[in-house]
Amino acid sequence: MNDEGDFVGFDVVIGNPPYIQIQTLSESEKKVFTIQLYKTFDKSADLYCLFYELGFNILSHKGNLNLITSNKFIRSKYGLNTRLFLEERQIVEMIDFVELPLFENAATFPFNFVD
């Protein structure tokens, strides 16, 4: 909050969004995301893709977004909207841990970027 009480965003956002395929959601649940006009929405994507956009939308200027997510959006067709969204944000650094097993019981490989 600024001195006038306006929300100016968080300096740091850290999260581990859910891995849920949007196509498995009900039509009314999918409609919520289209009504909210998510640029990253794709009917075949995973819900975690929307969290990139949501995270940026609640960051302060020069804020830092840190999400532990799958890296599949980098190469998949469903990740195109997310890639375009991130490109617009002129990301300074992206870290793809590829196949390094950082977490013993994780079912996916982590990915991080620095703004």
C-alpha positions as CSV (number, residue, x, y, z in Angstrom):
1,M,0.0,0.0,0.0
2,N,1.2,3.5,-0.7
3,D,0.6,6.5,1.6
4,E,-2.9,7.0,0.1
5,G,-3.8,3.4,0.8
6,D,-3.7,2.2,-2.8
7,F,-2.4,-1.3,-3.6
8,V,0.9,-1.0,-5.4
9,G,1.9,-4.6,-5.4
10,F,4.1,-7.1,-3.7
11,D,7.9,-6.9,-3.9
12,V,8.2,-10.7,-4.0
13,V,5.7,-13.4,-5.0
14,I,6.6,-17.0,-4.3
15,G,4.4,-19.9,-5.2
16,N,3.9,-23.5,-6.2
17,P,0.8,-23.4,-8.4
18,P,-1.4,-26.4,-9.0
19,Y,-0.9,-28.7,-11.9
20,I,-4.4,-29.1,-13.2
21,Q,-5.3,-29.4,-16.8
22,I,-7.7,-26.7,-17.7
23,Q,-9.6,-29.1,-20.1
24,T,-10.5,-31.2,-17.0
25,L,-12.4,-28.2,-15.4
26,S,-16.1,-27.7,-15.8
27,E,-17.4,-25.3,-18.4
28,S,-18.4,-22.8,-15.7
29,E,-14.9,-23.0,-14.2
30,K,-13.3,-22.4,-17.6
31,K,-15.6,-19.5,-18.2
32,V,-14.2,-17.7,-15.1
33,F,-10.8,-17.6,-16.7
34,T,-12.0,-16.3,-20.1
35,I,-14.2,-13.7,-18.4
36,Q,-11.2,-12.5,-16.4
37,L,-9.4,-12.1,-19.8
38,Y,-6.2,-14.0,-19.0
39,K,-3.8,-13.5,-21.9
40,T,-2.2,-16.8,-20.9
41,F,-5.4,-18.8,-21.1
42,D,-5.4,-21.8,-23.5
43,K,-8.1,-24.5,-23.2
44,S,-5.4,-27.3,-23.3
45,A,-3.0,-25.7,-20.9
46,D,-2.3,-26.4,-17.2
47,L,-3.7,-24.0,-14.6
48,Y,-0.1,-23.1,-13.5
49,C,0.3,-21.1,-16.8
50,L,-2.3,-18.6,-15.6
51,F,-0.3,-18.1,-12.4
52,Y,2.5,-16.4,-14.3
53,E,0.1,-13.7,-15.4
54,L,-1.6,-13.5,-12.0
55,G,1.8,-13.3,-10.3
56,F,2.9,-10.4,-12.5
57,N,-0.4,-8.6,-12.0
58,I,0.1,-8.5,-8.3
59,L,3.8,-7.5,-8.3
60,S,5.1,-4.1,-7.6
61,H,7.3,-2.3,-10.2
62,K,10.6,-4.1,-10.2
63,G,9.1,-7.0,-8.1
64,N,10.4,-10.5,-8.2
65,L,8.1,-13.5,-9.2
66,N,9.3,-17.0,-8.2
67,L,7.2,-20.0,-9.1
68,I,8.0,-23.6,-8.9
69,T,6.4,-25.0,-12.1
70,S,6.8,-27.5,-14.9
71,N,8.9,-26.3,-17.8
72,K,6.6,-27.9,-20.4
73,F,5.1,-24.6,-21.4
74,I,8.5,-23.7,-22.9
75,R,8.1,-26.2,-25.7
76,S,4.4,-27.1,-25.9
77,K,1.8,-25.6,-28.2
78,Y,-0.4,-24.8,-25.1
79,G,2.4,-22.7,-23.7
80,L,2.5,-20.2,-26.6
81,N,0.3,-17.7,-24.8
82,T,2.4,-17.9,-21.7
83,R,5.7,-17.6,-23.7
84,L,4.3,-14.5,-25.5
85,F,3.1,-13.0,-22.2
86,L,6.6,-13.5,-20.6
87,E,8.3,-12.1,-23.7
88,E,6.2,-8.9,-23.3
89,R,7.5,-8.6,-19.7
90,Q,11.1,-8.6,-21.0
91,I,12.3,-11.2,-18.5
92,V,15.9,-10.7,-17.4
93,E,16.7,-14.3,-16.6
94,M,15.0,-17.7,-16.8
95,I,16.4,-20.8,-15.1
96,D,15.4,-24.1,-16.4
97,F,16.7,-26.8,-14.2
98,V,16.0,-29.3,-17.0
99,E,16.4,-32.7,-15.5
100,L,18.3,-32.0,-12.3
101,P,16.5,-33.8,-9.4
102,L,16.3,-30.9,-7.0
103,F,13.4,-32.4,-5.0
104,E,13.5,-36.0,-4.2
105,N,9.8,-36.7,-4.6
106,A,8.8,-34.1,-7.2
107,A,7.0,-35.4,-10.3
108,T,8.2,-32.5,-12.5
109,F,11.4,-30.5,-13.0
110,P,11.4,-26.9,-11.6
111,F,11.7,-23.7,-13.5
112,N,12.5,-20.2,-12.3
113,F,13.1,-16.8,-13.8
114,V,14.2,-13.4,-12.5
115,D,12.6,-10.2,-13.5
